Amino acid sequence: MSDDRIRILAARSPRHGPRRPLNEWRPVVTLIAHHHEYGPAQPEELSTVARLARLGFGLSRDLFDRYASLFGMDSIRVLRVPRSTGTALAACAAFWTMNQWFGGRPVPVQAIAMVAVDPALRGAGHGSALMQSLLIEGRQAGAALAVLCPATRPFYHRLGFGRGGVTCRWSAPPSAFAQSGAAASDLRPADPLDAVPLAMLRHPLLKEQNGLPERTEALWTLALCPEGEPSELYRNQDGYIAVTPPQDRRLDVADLCLPSARSLKPAMTMLAGFRAQVDRVTWRGGPDDPLALLAGDGVALECREEWLVRPLDIDKALEARGYPADIREYAIFEINDGLIFGNCGRHHLEVVSSAGNISKTAQVLDPPARIGTAAFASLFTGHASARALWRTGLLHGEEKMIDRLHRVFCGAPSWMPDRF
Ligand SMILES: CC(C)(COP(=O)(O)OP(=O)(O)OC[C@H]1O[C@@H](n2cnc3c(N)ncnc32)[C@H](O)[C@@H]1OP(=O)(O)O)[C@@H](O)C(=O)NCCC(=O)NCCS
């Protein structure tokens, strides 16, 4: 596992400063349409970026500094536009690369956050220009997909993003977890600033589910220190649960990994123990979340948010992910991508022993299916089945080829607990 040196950064002061010395920055400035400039943010631009983030998301300066420290200043990109007196910073975004697991294998993805345009310059194409440069850079950096949690979908849909999976926010009264029959004392307090043992407990889930990110140090920090303070972590040999102190008669589970009854049952007893203090317990999970399945009366799906995915390198993505072990199958489809021409054309995928190979030479007489980048995102991640996409008119082709695609991409529903 690549996570063997993870320590998390919660103890850093929010104003700890950039993680990489400024003189090590490698500005890659690209000139794009109309002499716009795209590249890494310079230190003197940081307060303008913080201002755009505040105007775009209401992000306080302290929180902005915390994120900049966590993800690194070198994750921030800006778009500068010409002005009579020089250039103005019109838009900003941040990205980093990580692995997201699909079909039991890691796929390199570009995670995108903090996309914001100066309110005085919106509607002039700057957001799209920034995103296009960002996506090209993500592909050049080796990512096969881009992933983001959108505040608005139509803007990203125009850029070729499609629904990739969900984040479910569940809640239940603590009494819904009573009578699990296990002792909460089986869980022991643990150090929430050391994510190494937690990454090991979580690893089998990455293989079994679709869409879980292999967390970077920064994502572990956000998960375990959601408000900047370390949460209270309890674990045993099987799983863990981290909670923040009860507030306003609510108990928020910051993060959890409860893969079997050995950790689920004691965690339920522990949550039930809060029933004098809180009315609801909340946690984030997938559509078939185990706590939600086991909870008694009063469990509710409070919120179901979709995150978006865009293919950056289709062949790379298809060869990186895993497939059902018990099938030997092929599928052919055509894509037309208005931004990344390397994605365009016919893709012939052969699946054997849960691995996918792109064949450049195979002679197949079957007519290919046809699909757009957005629907491909939903198919690839397991968010929508080939049959569902076909019935809605988002995937075209003969039923025989649709069935092949259906078999190749069937799997667990796609979800992740992380929001960025
Ligand atoms: C969303 C945002 C980044 C778009 O930037 P922009 O420079 O105004 O976008 P563009 O001018 O490139 O617009 C491209 C297209 O998307 C559409 N669009 C832009 N913002 C939209 C929105 N919020 N909802 C729906 N459509 C939107 C535009 O109408 C345009 O469509 P058209 O090509 O048919 O005219 C910008 O409005 C913003 O900073 N919003 C606040 C922060 C935010 O919501 N960021 C996204 C977070 S994930």
Ligand as a Chemical Component Dictionary entry (heavy atoms), coordinates in Angstrom:
data_LIG
# 
_chem_comp.id                   LIG 
_chem_comp.type                 NON-POLYMER 
_chem_comp.pdbx_formal_charge   0 
_chem_comp.three_letter_code    LIG 
# 
loop_
_chem_comp_atom.comp_id 
_chem_comp_atom.atom_id 
_chem_comp_atom.alt_atom_id 
_chem_comp_atom.type_symbol 
_chem_comp_atom.charge 
_chem_comp_atom.model_Cartn_x 
_chem_comp_atom.model_Cartn_y 
_chem_comp_atom.model_Cartn_z 
_chem_comp_atom.pdbx_ordinal 
LIG C1  C1  C 0 -19.864 28.149 -11.680 1  
LIG C2  C2  C 0 -18.845 29.176 -12.156 2  
LIG C3  C3  C 0 -17.438 28.642 -11.839 3  
LIG C4  C4  C 0 -19.011 29.342 -13.670 4  
LIG O1  O1  O 0 -18.039 30.219 -14.163 5  
LIG P1  P1  P 0 -18.366 31.213 -15.409 6  
LIG O2  O2  O 0 -17.096 31.832 -15.847 7  
LIG O3  O3  O 0 -19.479 32.104 -15.014 8  
LIG O4  O4  O 0 -18.884 30.146 -16.460 9  
LIG P2  P2  P 0 -18.839 30.262 -18.062 10 
LIG O5  O5  O 0 -19.020 31.686 -18.458 11 
LIG O6  O6  O 0 -17.622 29.577 -18.543 12 
LIG O7  O7  O 0 -20.152 29.428 -18.396 13 
LIG C5  C5  C 0 -20.172 28.303 -19.186 14 
LIG C6  C6  C 0 -21.578 27.806 -19.306 15 
LIG O8  O8  O 0 -22.039 27.306 -18.047 16 
LIG C7  C7  C 0 -23.238 27.979 -17.682 17 
LIG N1  N1  N 0 -23.201 28.229 -16.256 18 
LIG C8  C8  C 0 -22.261 28.920 -15.596 19 
LIG N2  N2  N 0 -22.544 28.948 -14.280 20 
LIG C9  C9  C 0 -23.691 28.261 -14.122 21 
LIG C10 C10 C 0 -24.499 27.939 -13.004 22 
LIG N3  N3  N 0 -24.193 28.333 -11.761 23 
LIG N4  N4  N 0 -25.618 27.192 -13.219 24 
LIG C11 C11 C 0 -25.957 26.804 -14.457 25 
LIG N5  N5  N 0 -25.231 27.080 -15.563 26 
LIG C12 C12 C 0 -24.108 27.797 -15.389 27 
LIG C13 C13 C 0 -23.223 29.292 -18.449 28 
LIG O9  O9  O 0 -24.519 29.770 -18.644 29 
LIG C14 C14 C 0 -22.546 28.894 -19.723 30 
LIG O10 O10 O 0 -23.472 28.304 -20.602 31 
LIG P3  P3  P 0 -23.515 28.698 -22.171 32 
LIG O11 O11 O 0 -22.155 28.263 -22.683 33 
LIG O12 O12 O 0 -24.649 27.906 -22.698 34 
LIG O13 O13 O 0 -23.705 30.174 -22.178 35 
LIG C15 C15 C 0 -19.071 30.564 -11.504 36 
LIG O14 O14 O 0 -20.400 30.957 -11.712 37 
LIG C16 C16 C 0 -18.791 30.614 -10.004 38 
LIG O15 O15 O 0 -17.681 30.951 -9.598  39 
LIG N6  N6  N 0 -19.811 30.287 -9.177  40 
LIG C17 C17 C 0 -19.661 30.321 -7.719  41 
LIG C18 C18 C 0 -18.806 29.196 -7.224  42 
LIG C19 C19 C 0 -19.294 27.854 -7.748  43 
LIG O16 O16 O 0 -20.475 27.555 -7.692  44 
LIG N7  N7  N 0 -18.331 27.043 -8.252  45 
LIG C20 C20 C 0 -18.574 25.722 -8.689  46 
LIG C21 C21 C 0 -18.318 24.890 -7.516  47 
LIG S1  S1  S 0 -18.079 23.241 -7.724  48 
# 
loop_
_chem_comp_bond.comp_id 
_chem_comp_bond.atom_id_1 
_chem_comp_bond.atom_id_2 
_chem_comp_bond.value_order 
_chem_comp_bond.pdbx_ordinal 
LIG C1  C2  SING 1  
LIG C2  C3  SING 2  
LIG C2  C4  SING 3  
LIG C2  C15 SING 4  
LIG C4  O1  SING 5  
LIG O1  P1  SING 6  
LIG P1  O2  DOUB 7  
LIG P1  O3  SING 8  
LIG P1  O4  SING 9  
LIG O4  P2  SING 10 
LIG P2  O5  DOUB 11 
LIG P2  O6  SING 12 
LIG P2  O7  SING 13 
LIG O7  C5  SING 14 
LIG C5  C6  SING 15 
LIG C6  O8  SING 16 
LIG C6  C14 SING 17 
LIG O8  C7  SING 18 
LIG C7  N1  SING 19 
LIG C7  C13 SING 20 
LIG N1  C8  SING 21 
LIG N1  C12 SING 22 
LIG C8  N2  DOUB 23 
LIG N2  C9  SING 24 
LIG C9  C10 SING 25 
LIG C9  C12 DOUB 26 
LIG C10 N3  SING 27 
LIG C10 N4  DOUB 28 
LIG N4  C11 SING 29 
LIG C11 N5  DOUB 30 
LIG N5  C12 SING 31 
LIG C13 O9  SING 32 
LIG C13 C14 SING 33 
LIG C14 O10 SING 34 
LIG O10 P3  SING 35 
LIG P3  O11 DOUB 36 
LIG P3  O12 SING 37 
LIG P3  O13 SING 38 
LIG C15 O14 SING 39 
LIG C15 C16 SING 40 
LIG C16 O15 DOUB 41 
LIG C16 N6  SING 42 
LIG N6  C17 SING 43 
LIG C17 C18 SING 44 
LIG C18 C19 SING 45 
LIG C19 O16 DOUB 46 
LIG C19 N7  SING 47 
LIG N7  C20 SING 48 
LIG C20 C21 SING 49 
LIG C21 S1  SING 50 
# 
